[in-house]
Amino acid sequence: MHSNTIDSVTARPLALRTASTDDLRPILALLAETAGWLNGRGVRQWPAGGFPAERIVPLIEAGDMYLLDGEEGVVATLALDGNADPEFWDAQDAPGSALYVHKLSVARGRSGLGLGQALLDWAGLRVLAAGRRWLRLDCSKDNTRLQDYYRGQRFTHLRTVDLPHRASGALFQRAGGQRGGAFGTALPFVDLRELPAGRHEPAAIGGGVGLVDRP
């Protein structure tokens, strides 16, 4: 990534929040944009026209879908939950020891600015806050550029599960926390998720939170 990645991102006002059903339309539009971009490059992990609403609504209703708001609207999405896909993760993986990333997507107009990296760092901090050990994801078996991106984000490739009915299957994990192992480094967005006590959690803990943005 460019050496000025963080400066480029922080120059734009961004806020992370939990998605609501009112956000369904822009979320579907962003996921469709990313799906079209991926399929245009021969990557079949996501449906070419994007996901149907019935695939996204349960994530929103469960409070597991998050988005980044920019001046132009929704600029990135991420689902994070403890639901291990049973076709990929089995008992030997201790599925309950991890949180799982799904639907990570960055608007093409914001690609290359490090938003995918920042969201993964935020997710890594949520792993620690949940008392778990690993941040995990699965991605396309055939998209070597995307797999290299995750390796560059300090993920380790565990194995590839080759199922004929699944385009995904390359399994990755990294320890909870941020990419470089630092704890408390500020992230380039404000975390607006409401905590039960009625206050707002800071974007970084301790200091002062398909596609990704560049597969």
N, C-alpha and C positions, 0 to 999 in steps of 0.2 A: 504494500500500500504506500501511498505517497507520504513523505515525511511530515506534511502539514495536515495529516488526517484529522487530528483532534481539533486543531485550530479551525479547520474548515467546518466541522460539525458544530462546534460551540458558537460559531458566528450566527447560527440560525436558532431561533427560539423553539425549543422542542420540549414536550411534556409527555410523560408516560402515564397512562391511566388504564383502569380496567374497562373493557368494552361493555357497552350496554346494547340492548336490542335495537336501539335507535341508530347504532353504528353498523348494522348489518349490511346495508347497501354499499357504503364505501369500503368495508372490509372485503366483501365479495368482489368489488371492482378491482381492488388492489391485487387480490389473489388471482383473479382472472388475467390481469396484466402480466403478472409474473409467470403464470402457467403458459400463456401465449408466448412469452419470451423464451422460456425453457423449451417448449415444444418446437419453436422455430429453429432451435439449435440442436434438434434431434434428441432432447432429453424428455422421456415419457413418464417421469415420476408423477406428475400432476396431470389431471384431465385437461385437455387442450383448451376447453372453454372455462376453466376454473371449477371451483367446487360448488355443488348445489347447496342451497341454504340449509337443508336438513343435516349437512355435515358440520356446519359452523354454529348453528343455533345452540346445540347442546353445550359446546365449549363456552359460549357467552353466558348461557343460563347457569353453568357451573361456576362461573367467575374465573375461568381458566384462560380466557382470551384477553390479551393486552394489546394496546396500540400506542404508537407515537403520533402525537398531533404536531403538525408544523403550521406555518402560516397558510399553506395551501390545503390543509385538511390532513387526513390520515396519510402518513408517509411510511409507516412500517407496522408490521404485525408480528406477534409471537404468541403461541399457545404454550403454556407450561403447566404440567400436571404430573401426578404420580401414576398414571395409567400406562403400564408397560404393555406393548403389543404382544399378545401371547404367541403370535406366529414367529416372532423374532427373539424375544427374551424369555428364557426358561428358568427353572428353579436354581440352577447353578449360578445364575447371574445375580441372585438375591434381588429380585425386581423392586422390592420395597426400600432398597438402599439408595434409590436414585429419584430425581425428577427428570422428566422427558420433554424435550423440545419438539414442537410441531408447528407447522404453518408459519415458519420464519420467512418473512417477505419484506423487501424494501422497494419502494417506488423507484422506477428507472431514473427519474430525475434526481434522485438522491443517492444513486449507486456510487460506489467508490469513495465514500466519505467516512466509512467506518461504523455505520449504524448497526450493521450485523454484528460486528465485534462487540460494540457497546451493549447490545441487547443480550448477547451470550454472557458477557461479564455480569450483567444484572441478574440473569438466570442463575449463574454460578453462585452469586451471593444469596439468592433465594434458597438454593440447596443447603447452604450452611444454616440459614435462618430456620429451615424446616428440620434441622437435625439429621440430615441425610449426608451421604458421602459423595455421590456421583451425579454429574450432569450427563445425560445420554441423548442420543438421537439416532435416527436411521435416515439414510439418503439413497439416491439412485445407485444401483449396482454398476451402471455403465458410465456415469458422469465422473471421470477421473479428475477433472478440474475442480469440481465441487468437493470431492474427497480431499484433494490437496489443500483446498481452502480450509477445511476443518482441521487438517493436520497443522496448518499454519496457525490455527487458533488453539494449539496445544491439545487437541483431541487425539486419542490413540484409536487406531482401527483394530477392533477386537476380532471380527470375522465378518464374512459375507454369507448371508442366508439366501440361497438361490431358489426361490419358489417361482414356478412358471406363471402364476397369476399375479405376482407382485413385481412392479418395476423397482421398488425400493428393496433394501436388504443389506446394504453396507452399514454395519453397526459401529458407532463411535462412542467413546466416553472420555471425560476428563474429570479430575477431582473438583469438588466444589470450591468456590472462590473465583477470583478474577484470573484473566489469562496469564499474566506474568507472576501470579502467586502473591501479588501485593494486596494488602487488605486496607481499604479505606481510601483508595484512589477515586477521585470524583469522576462521575460519568457525565457525558455531554447532554444530559437532559434532566428535567425536574420530575421526580416521582410523585405523582398526585394521587396515588391510591390511598383511599381512606382507611385508616386503621380503626379497630373497634373502639379505641378510646376517644376517637373523634379528632385526632391530630394527623398530620401528614408525615410519612416516613421519608427521610432524606434519600437521595439517589444513591449515595454510597454509605456503607455501614462503617463506622469507626473513624472516619477522617473528616472531618470538617466541622445498579442497579441495572423439494424443491427445488425457491432461491434463498439465498443470502445475497449480500450486496455485490460481491465480486467473485463468482465461482470461476 
